Amino acid sequence: MNSYFKMFLLGLGFLSLFYFCSTGTNSFVPENKSASDIFTPDKLRTLHVDTDSGIMDDLELLQREINPSPMFHAWENPYTGGALHVNERDQLVVYKSSFGFLSGNGAQPMVIEPSAIHHFLGSYGMGLETGILLTTEISPRNSKTFTKVLEELDTAGVRLFYYAK
């Protein structure tokens, strides 16, 4: 088999993988609310992880305070990093990234494992400030994925952004 044909098959395989991992568009908005009610500047909160305290120290606060919401594609990250979303099936979706193929317009969200976050959001844990927006469609109290994400991001230099109730 010639090498061009092998490369074609490999590329076709990657395209298939991206297609099947894609979550498509998301139109979830909680009952009696519009996206403009959820994503207001006064409801945006940030939690900075430093060497003395971690995200897991604030787990109860986050579970109680985070407002279930759709993905927020219009979010402007003041740092490098990206945006993560826990969907209705309790799967982690990366839909915005300062690095790689998720940085352009029209990039498709992808379902990933929490342990793979660093492949998509890059610089956290390397001494650089990293901004990560976390949204969820389900209650954080009912999500195993939500807790795993927080455990993964419990690293100095992470600024976790979320929208409060």
N, C-alpha and C positions, 0 to 999 in steps of 0.2 A: 504494500500500500504506500503510495507516495506521501511525502511529508506535508504537502499542501492539503491533501484530503484529510489527514490526521488532524491538522490544525483546525480545519473546517468543522470536523466532528467535535473537537474539544470546545470550540466556540459555541456550537449549537447546544452542547451539553450545558455550558454556563448560562446561556440565554434561557434554556428550559428551567434551570435551577432558580434563576431570578424570577421567572414568571410564576412558578409554583410556590415560591416563598412570599410573593407579593400579597399584600392584604387588600389592595385596591383602595377605593376611596371610602371615606367614613363619614356618614351623615348623622351620627349619634349626637343628639342634644337632649339632656334630661327634660322630662315633662315640665311644662309651664315655664320654660326658660329658653332664651335665645343665646346664641354664641356671644352676642354683644353684652348680655347680662353676666356671663361667666368671665370673659377675658377683659376685665377692666383693670387699669393700672393700679387702682387702690386695693385690688384683691391679689395682686402679685406679691408673693412672699419669697424670701431667699433664706437658705440655711447654709452657712459657711462651715465647712469641716476644717478644723485646724488640728494641731498635734495634741491638744488637751481634751478635745471632745469630738465625738463622732456622730454620724447620722443615727446610729442605732441608739444613742442616748436619748434621741428625740422621737423614737418610733411611735410611742403612744400619741404624742402631739400631732405627728404627721397623719397617722391613721384617723384621728378625730377631725383634723382641720382641712385636709385636701378635699376639694370639691370634685366629684365625678364630672368629667367633661370630655368632649371630643379632642382630637388632635388639633393643635393650634399651629397651622402652617405659616401664619403671618408673624410668628414670634421672632423678634430680632435679638439675637444672642450678643451680649456685650463682651463675651469671651470666646475662645475656641471651645468646641464641644458639640452639643447637638440637642436633640429632643427625643425622648422615649415615651412610649404610651403602653399601658396595659389594656388590652382589648376585652371584649365581653366574654371571651373564652379563657381568660386569665393567661394570655400569651403576651410576651414582650415584643413590641414593635418599635424599630428605630425608623424615624421618618425624616429626620433632619440631621445633618452632620457638616462640620466645618471641613472635613476631609473626604476625599474620595468621591464615589459616584452619587452620594446622597446630597452633595452640595449644590447641584444645579437645579434649574427649574424643570419640573416634570419628573423628578426622581420618584420612583415608586417605593413606598414603605416596605419594610421587610420584617418578617417574624424571625427573631433570634433568641438564643438562650442568654440568660443574664450573664453567664460566664464569658460571653463573646462581646460584651459591651465595649471593651477596650479596643477591639478591632475596628469599631465604627466611630468611636468618639475620641480616639487617639491619646491625647496628652495627659489624661488624669493619672495621678500617681507618679509623675515625673517632675514634680516641683513647679509645674505651671498651673496658673489659675484656669480652671475648666468650668464652664457654665453648662448645666444640663437642666432642661425643662422636663419635668415628669408630669404626665397627665394619665388619668385612668378612667375607664368607663364604669368600673365596678367599685364598690366600696373597698378601700384599702384594708379594712379589717377582714374582709372575706377573700383576700387574694394572697396566695402563696408566692406568686411571682413578685408582687410588690415588695414583700419582705426580702426576697432573694436579690432584687435590684438594689435595695438599700444596703444590704450586706456587701454587695459588689462595689458600690460607690462610697463606702465608708473609708475614705482615703483623704489624707491632707491635700488641700488645694481645690477640692470640689466645692462648687457653689451650686446647690440644688435649688432650682426655681420651681414653684408650684402656685396654683391658684387656689386660694382659700374660699371657704363657704361664705 
